[in-house]
Amino acid sequence: MGELDKMERGVLRPLQIGMGDWVHGGRLSRGWVRGVEDDMGCGVSNAVETVARSFRVDAIDLFYQHRVDPEVPIEEVAGAVKDLIKEGKVKHFGLSEAGAKTIRRAHAVQPVTAVQSEYSLWTRGPEAEVLPTLEELGIGFVPYSPLGKGFLTGKMDENTKLGSSDFRSTLPRFTPEAMRANQALVDLLAGIAAQKKATPAQIALAWLLAQKPWIVPIPGTTKLARMDENIGSVAVELTPDDLREIENAASKITVQGDRYPEHIEKMTGL
């Protein structure tokens, strides 16, 4: 059990609700949208009530769909969340790993407050279509894995052994060969960090925070020291010259390895 797991659950619960990122409460399944029983044994409205009650809140602040279900029209999902908002059970609607067209369709039914997708210096896919769409529509962006699932912290290298139960062991980007090739990106962060008296992780987070004021990364950790380190990134100031230096150097680095195996990647950007 990590240090954060030992903290009073009453403190963490509002935080989790605020981020809107949990399994049952933040996911609309096909069954929920169509009103049939799901794995919680009840319809979506009752399920949301159950989750809110378990977290000791009156309403869920941000309710995400994880992930887009290609078999359910996004308009149905947005309509279901709209009903929940009218009932006072949910305050805001979010999507995860959705493509630009899906975001527009959902937003037309129920305004989307935030979109959560992977984004960092080594995963920049959202820059092409998603970020411009969010800026146009006034939607916030919540990058998950902003530290590259730990790699951008500089605490991993090609000799790092990942256990079979570690999800990263299944990812092409975490093979020894890929990590060796991608070390150049970590070296870039470490160089900037030395100048700023910061850590590579703080530079990676500060870079994200400097992109747009409506981008709010959500690094995950089980250690209080790492949480303090991550929070410290807010105090790191990257000047326009710093950002240009990072961008110029990063543009010369070709990240090796797909972020997900093909069968998982197919579930994103829909």
VOPAGU-2260 file (C-alpha; in pm, 1 decimal, decimal comma):
REM VOPAGU-2260
SITE   aa  ch    i         X         Y         Z
SITE  MET   A    0       0,0       0,0       0,0
SITE  GLY   A    1     143,5     339,0    -103,0
SITE  GLU   A    2     174,6     638,2     126,6
SITE  LEU   A    3    -125,7     808,9     -30,0
SITE  ASP   A    4    -336,3     497,8      22,9
SITE  LYS   A    5    -274,1     532,6     394,8
SITE  MET   A    6    -416,2     885,6     407,7
SITE  GLU   A    7    -763,3     944,8     541,5
SITE  ARG   A    8   -1009,7     841,9     271,3
SITE  GLY   A    9   -1231,7    1133,2     363,3
SITE  VAL   A   10    -958,6    1365,6     238,0
SITE  LEU   A   11    -899,9    1183,2     -87,5
SITE  ARG   A   12   -1262,0    1126,6    -183,6
SITE  PRO   A   13   -1343,7    1487,4    -275,6
SITE  LEU   A   14   -1018,4    1500,9    -472,3
SITE  GLN   A   15   -1112,9    1193,0    -671,2
SITE  ILE   A   16   -1460,0    1324,5    -740,6
SITE  GLY   A   17   -1315,6    1655,7    -848,7
SITE  MET   A   18   -1094,2    1484,7   -1103,5
SITE  GLY   A   19   -1385,1    1265,5   -1211,2
SITE  ASP   A   20   -1155,7     974,3   -1281,5
SITE  TRP   A   21   -1273,9     645,3   -1136,2
SITE  VAL   A   22   -1398,5     319,8   -1278,6
SITE  HIS   A   23   -1772,0     283,5   -1227,1
SITE  GLY   A   24   -1866,9     643,1   -1154,3
SITE  GLY   A   25   -1683,3     789,4   -1450,7
SITE  ARG   A   26   -1778,4     544,4   -1720,7
SITE  LEU   A   27   -2091,9     520,8   -1929,7
SITE  SER   A   28   -2127,1     173,7   -2072,9
SITE  ARG   A   29   -2357,5      63,8   -2350,3
SITE  GLY   A   30   -2593,5     -87,2   -2094,9
SITE  TRP   A   31   -2608,0     228,7   -1889,0
SITE  VAL   A   32   -2694,1     447,7   -2185,4
SITE  ARG   A   33   -2977,1     220,8   -2294,6
SITE  GLY   A   34   -3114,3     183,6   -1945,4
SITE  VAL   A   35   -3056,0    -188,4   -1900,4
SITE  GLU   A   36   -2880,3    -336,7   -1600,2
SITE  ASP   A   37   -2505,4    -307,6   -1594,5
SITE  ASP   A   38   -2242,3    -476,0   -1382,0
SITE  MET   A   39   -2345,0    -265,1   -1083,0
SITE  GLY   A   40   -2695,9    -406,1   -1108,7
SITE  CYS   A   41   -2879,2     -77,9   -1172,9
SITE  GLY   A   42   -2941,0     193,9   -1430,2
SITE  VAL   A   43   -2706,8     487,4   -1479,9
SITE  SER   A   44   -2904,9     729,7   -1261,8
SITE  ASN   A   45   -2905,2     494,3    -964,2
SITE  ALA   A   46   -2540,7     404,6   -1027,9
SITE  VAL   A   47   -2442,4     771,9   -1014,4
SITE  GLU   A   48   -2635,1     814,4    -690,4
SITE  THR   A   49   -2453,8     514,9    -544,5
SITE  VAL   A   50   -2113,0     649,4    -642,8
SITE  ALA   A   51   -2185,3    1000,0    -512,9
SITE  ARG   A   52   -2313,8     859,9    -185,2
SITE  SER   A   53   -2004,8     640,4    -143,9
SITE  PHE   A   54   -1786,3     948,7    -186,3
SITE  ARG   A   55   -2005,2    1151,5      49,1
SITE  VAL   A   56   -2095,8    1420,8    -202,7
SITE  ASP   A   57   -2430,6    1540,2    -336,1
SITE  ALA   A   58   -2327,2    1534,5    -699,9
SITE  ILE   A   59   -2038,5    1420,5    -916,8
SITE  ASP   A   60   -1843,0    1725,2   -1029,8
SITE  LEU   A   61   -1704,5    1588,4   -1354,7
SITE  PHE   A   62   -1845,8    1275,1   -1512,5
SITE  TYR   A   63   -1630,0    1120,9   -1786,4
SITE  GLN   A   64   -1710,2     860,6   -2046,9
SITE  HIS   A   65   -1417,0     614,3   -2058,7
SITE  ARG   A   66   -1380,0     541,0   -2354,5
SITE  VAL   A   67   -1593,7     625,2   -2656,0
SITE  ASP   A   68   -1809,3     321,3   -2740,1
SITE  PRO   A   69   -1834,6     295,3   -3121,0
SITE  GLU   A   70   -2157,5      94,5   -3087,3
SITE  VAL   A   71   -2340,3     373,0   -2903,4
SITE  PRO   A   72   -2402,3     707,8   -3075,1
SITE  ILE   A   73   -2225,1     977,8   -2877,4
SITE  GLU   A   74   -2548,5    1177,6   -2889,1
SITE  GLU   A   75   -2709,9     911,1   -2668,3
SITE  VAL   A   76   -2426,7     933,2   -2420,0
SITE  ALA   A   77   -2439,7    1312,2   -2411,8
SITE  GLY   A   78   -2817,4    1300,1   -2376,6
SITE  ALA   A   79   -2793,3    1061,6   -2082,9
SITE  VAL   A   80   -2545,4    1288,5   -1905,9
SITE  LYS   A   81   -2762,3    1590,7   -1985,0
SITE  ASP   A   82   -3047,8    1420,0   -1799,9
SITE  LEU   A   83   -2818,7    1353,7   -1503,4
SITE  ILE   A   84   -2719,1    1719,4   -1495,2
SITE  LYS   A   85   -3085,5    1824,4   -1500,7
SITE  GLU   A   86   -3147,4    1588,3   -1208,2
SITE  GLY   A   87   -2864,3    1753,4   -1013,9
SITE  LYS   A   88   -2664,2    1431,1    -990,1
SITE  VAL   A   89   -2381,7    1544,3   -1216,4
SITE  LYS   A   90   -2237,6    1893,1   -1263,2
SITE  HIS   A   91   -2018,2    1861,3   -1572,2
SITE  PHE   A   92   -1963,0    1625,8   -1866,9
SITE  GLY   A   93   -1624,9    1494,6   -1979,9
SITE  LEU   A   94   -1489,6    1265,8   -2251,1
SITE  SER   A   95   -1172,8    1057,7   -2262,1
SITE  GLU   A   96    -956,8     982,8   -2567,1
SITE  ALA   A   97   -1229,9    1115,1   -2798,0
SITE  GLY   A   98   -1162,6    1238,7   -3149,7
SITE  ALA   A   99   -1242,2    1591,3   -3268,0
SITE  LYS   A  100   -1558,7    1493,2   -3456,6
SITE  THR   A  101   -1696,5    1303,6   -3157,3
SITE  ILE   A  102   -1622,8    1598,0   -2929,4
SITE  ARG   A  103   -1818,2    1830,3   -3158,0
SITE  ARG   A  104   -2115,5    1594,6   -3178,9
SITE  ALA   A  105   -2128,8    1546,6   -2802,5
SITE  HIS   A  106   -2085,5    1917,6   -2734,0
SITE  ALA   A  107   -2382,9    1998,3   -2957,6
SITE  VAL   A  108   -2610,2    1793,1   -2727,4
SITE  GLN   A  109   -2454,1    1869,5   -2388,2
SITE  PRO   A  110   -2164,5    2113,7   -2345,9
SITE  VAL   A  111   -1844,5    1923,2   -2272,4
SITE  THR   A  112   -1642,2    2069,7   -1986,0
SITE  ALA   A  113   -1321,7    1868,1   -2024,1
SITE  VAL   A  114   -1154,8    1609,7   -2242,7
SITE  GLN   A  115    -898,2    1373,2   -2095,7
SITE  SER   A  116    -635,6    1218,3   -2321,7
SITE  GLU   A  117    -272,6    1120,8   -2300,8
SITE  TYR   A  118     -44,7    1414,5   -2376,0
SITE  SER   A  119     317,4    1484,5   -2295,7
SITE  LEU   A  120     645,9    1563,5   -2464,5
SITE  TRP   A  121     653,8    1208,8   -2600,7
SITE  THR   A  122     283,0    1174,9   -2687,4
SITE  ARG   A  123     170,7    1474,2   -2890,4
SITE  GLY   A  124    -113,0    1335,4   -3098,1
SITE  PRO   A  125    -378,5    1572,5   -2955,4
SITE  GLU   A  126    -198,3    1873,3   -3104,0
SITE  ALA   A  127    -317,1    1802,7   -3458,5
SITE  GLU   A  128    -696,6    1817,6   -3420,8
SITE  VAL   A  129    -811,6    1778,9   -3060,5
SITE  LEU   A  130    -643,7    2082,2   -2902,7
SITE  PRO   A  131    -758,0    2325,7   -3175,2
SITE  THR   A  132   -1112,6    2190,7   -3140,0
SITE  LEU   A  133   -1108,2    2232,0   -2762,8
SITE  GLU   A  134    -976,8    2586,7   -2790,4
SITE  GLU   A  135   -1249,2    2675,6   -3040,5
SITE  LEU   A  136   -1526,5    2528,9   -2824,4
SITE  GLY   A  137   -1393,6    2651,4   -2489,2
SITE  ILE   A  138   -1334,2    2303,1   -2347,0
SITE  GLY   A  139   -1063,2    2224,6   -2091,4
SITE  PHE   A  140    -798,1    1961,5   -2155,3
SITE  VAL   A  141    -678,7    1713,8   -1892,8
SITE  PRO   A  142    -363,2    1527,9   -2000,6
SITE  TYR   A  143    -319,1    1193,4   -1829,4
SITE  SER   A  144      22,0    1024,4   -1813,8
SITE  PRO   A  145     187,4    1367,5   -1843,2
SITE  LEU   A  146     512,3    1207,8   -1725,9
SITE  GLY   A  147     506,9     937,3   -1989,7
SITE  LYS   A  148     394,7     670,6   -1741,2
SITE  GLY   A  149     705,7     745,7   -1538,9
SITE  PHE   A  150     965,0     745,4   -1816,0
SITE  LEU   A  151    1000,6    1124,5   -1836,3
SITE  THR   A  152    1093,9    1144,4   -1467,2
SITE  GLY   A  153    1441,7    1015,2   -1548,4
SITE  LYS   A  154    1399,3     730,7   -1301,1
SITE  MET   A  155    1381,8     463,3   -1569,7
SITE  ASP   A  156    1615,0     341,5   -1841,4
SITE  GLU   A  157    1675,2      40,1   -2063,3
SITE  ASN   A  158    1787,2    -163,4   -1760,6
SITE  THR   A  159    1461,9    -108,1   -1571,0
SITE  LYS   A  160    1286,2    -439,3   -1512,4
SITE  LEU   A  161     908,1    -426,7   -1528,1
SITE  GLY   A  162     714,2    -707,2   -1363,4
SITE  SER   A  163     457,1    -906,4   -1558,2
SITE  SER   A  164     180,5    -737,3   -1357,5
SITE  ASP   A  165     304,3    -391,2   -1461,0
SITE  PHE   A  166      86,8    -268,1   -1748,6
SITE  ARG   A  167     384,9     -90,5   -1899,6
SITE  SER   A  168     547,8    -425,8   -1969,9
SITE  THR   A  169     289,3    -471,8   -2247,3
SITE  LEU   A  170     359,1    -137,0   -2412,7
SITE  PRO   A  171     590,9    -113,2   -2715,8
SITE  ARG   A  172     740,2     210,3   -2583,9
SITE  PHE   A  173     873,9      32,8   -2274,8
SITE  THR   A  174    1089,0    -230,0   -2440,1
SITE  PRO   A  175    1460,6    -195,5   -2353,5
SITE  GLU   A  176    1533,5     -94,9   -2712,8
SITE  ALA   A  177    1267,4     176,8   -2716,6
SITE  MET   A  178    1369,4     314,8   -2377,5
SITE  ARG   A  179    1730,6     330,2   -2489,1
SITE  ALA   A  180    1631,6     521,8   -2803,2
SITE  ASN   A  181    1397,8     755,4   -2611,9
SITE  GLN   A  182    1657,0     843,0   -2348,2
SITE  ALA   A  183    1741,1    1149,4   -2557,2
SITE  LEU   A  184    1410,7    1306,1   -2451,7
SITE  VAL   A  185    1488,2    1247,3   -2084,6
SITE  ASP   A  186    1835,2    1394,0   -2133,2
SITE  LEU   A  187    1673,3    1705,6   -2279,5
SITE  LEU   A  188    1449,5    1745,2   -1973,7
SITE  ALA   A  189    1740,5    1680,6   -1738,3
SITE  GLY   A  190    1946,5    1952,4   -1905,3
SITE  ILE   A  191    1670,7    2211,8   -1864,9
SITE  ALA   A  192    1606,8    2089,6   -1510,6
SITE  ALA   A  193    1969,9    2149,0   -1413,5
SITE  GLN   A  194    1942,6    2509,1   -1533,9
SITE  LYS   A  195    1620,1    2566,2   -1341,5
SITE  LYS   A  196    1722,0    2378,1   -1025,4
SITE  ALA   A  197    1427,1    2148,0   -1081,6
SITE  THR   A  198    1370,2    1783,0   -1169,8
SITE  PRO   A  199    1298,8    1636,4   -1514,2
SITE  ALA   A  200     945,4    1557,1   -1397,8
SITE  GLN   A  201     886,9    1919,3   -1298,1
SITE  ILE   A  202    1010,4    2041,9   -1635,3
SITE  ALA   A  203     782,7    1798,0   -1818,2
SITE  LEU   A  204     483,1    1923,3   -1617,6
SITE  ALA   A  205     585,4    2288,6   -1646,3
SITE  TRP   A  206     605,0    2246,1   -2023,2
SITE  LEU   A  207     246,2    2124,0   -2029,2
SITE  LEU   A  208     125,4    2405,5   -1804,7
SITE  ALA   A  209     292,7    2656,0   -2034,8
SITE  GLN   A  210     110,2    2535,3   -2346,4
SITE  LYS   A  211    -238,4    2673,1   -2270,5
SITE  PRO   A  212    -404,6    2811,4   -1955,8
SITE  TRP   A  213    -687,5    2558,6   -1996,6
SITE  ILE   A  214    -457,4    2256,1   -1984,2
SITE  VAL   A  215    -448,4    2082,2   -1644,3
SITE  PRO   A  216    -228,6    1768,8   -1628,5
SITE  ILE   A  217    -306,2    1490,9   -1381,1
SITE  PRO   A  218      13,5    1307,4   -1281,8
SITE  GLY   A  219     -46,9    1001,0   -1070,9
SITE  THR   A  220     159,7     874,9    -779,1
SITE  THR   A  221     133,7     671,6    -460,5
SITE  LYS   A  222     412,4     860,4    -281,5
SITE  LEU   A  223     375,7    1189,2     -94,5
SITE  ALA   A  224     725,8    1299,8    -191,6
SITE  ARG   A  225     640,2    1259,0    -560,5
SITE  MET   A  226     315,0    1449,4    -511,1
SITE  ASP   A  227     510,2    1738,9    -356,3
SITE  GLU   A  228     757,7    1723,2    -644,2
SITE  ASN   A  229     475,8    1736,9    -898,4
SITE  ILE   A  230     309,4    2030,9    -723,9
SITE  GLY   A  231     645,2    2208,7    -732,5
SITE  SER   A  232     622,8    2223,9   -1111,5
SITE  VAL   A  233     379,2    2515,4   -1074,6
SITE  ALA   A  234     667,1    2728,5    -945,0
SITE  VAL   A  235     892,7    2645,1   -1239,9
SITE  GLU   A  236     894,5    2930,8   -1490,0
SITE  LEU   A  237     974,3    2842,9   -1848,6
SITE  THR   A  238    1047,2    3154,0   -2054,0
SITE  PRO   A  239     960,4    3181,0   -2424,3
SITE  ASP   A  240    1329,0    3110,8   -2495,2
SITE  ASP   A  241    1314,5    2798,0   -2276,9
SITE  LEU   A  242    1004,9    2675,4   -2458,6
SITE  ARG   A  243    1165,5    2736,9   -2797,3
SITE  GLU   A  244    1477,0    2548,5   -2686,1
SITE  ILE   A  245    1267,1    2253,4   -2570,7
SITE  GLU   A  246    1059,7    2256,5   -2889,7
SITE  ASN   A  247    1359,6    2278,4   -3119,9
SITE  ALA   A  248    1540,9    1997,1   -2942,0
SITE  ALA   A  249    1230,7    1777,1   -2914,2
SITE  SER   A  250    1155,5    1817,9   -3285,6
SITE  LYS   A  251    1485,9    1645,3   -3362,8
SITE  ILE   A  252    1400,2    1342,8   -3148,7
SITE  THR   A  253    1191,1    1065,8   -3300,6
SITE  VAL   A  254    1010,9     879,8   -3024,4
SITE  GLN   A  255    1044,7     505,8   -3069,8
SITE  GLY   A  256     765,9     257,0   -2999,9
SITE  ASP   A  257     388,9     294,7   -3016,5
SITE  ARG   A  258     224,6     415,6   -2697,2
SITE  TYR   A  259     -18,1     119,9   -2693,6
SITE  PRO   A  260     -48,9    -217,4   -2864,2
SITE  GLU   A  261    -269,1    -197,1   -3173,2
SITE  HIS   A  262    -581,4    -345,2   -3009,7
SITE  ILE   A  263    -576,8     -78,8   -2736,8
SITE  GLU   A  264    -484,0     209,3   -2967,1
SITE  LYS   A  265    -792,7     127,3   -3175,2
SITE  MET   A  266   -1006,7     225,8   -2875,3
SITE  THR   A  267    -874,2     583,9   -2880,3
SITE  GLY   A  268    -940,0     884,1   -3099,1
SITE  LEU   A  269   -1287,6     763,0   -3195,6
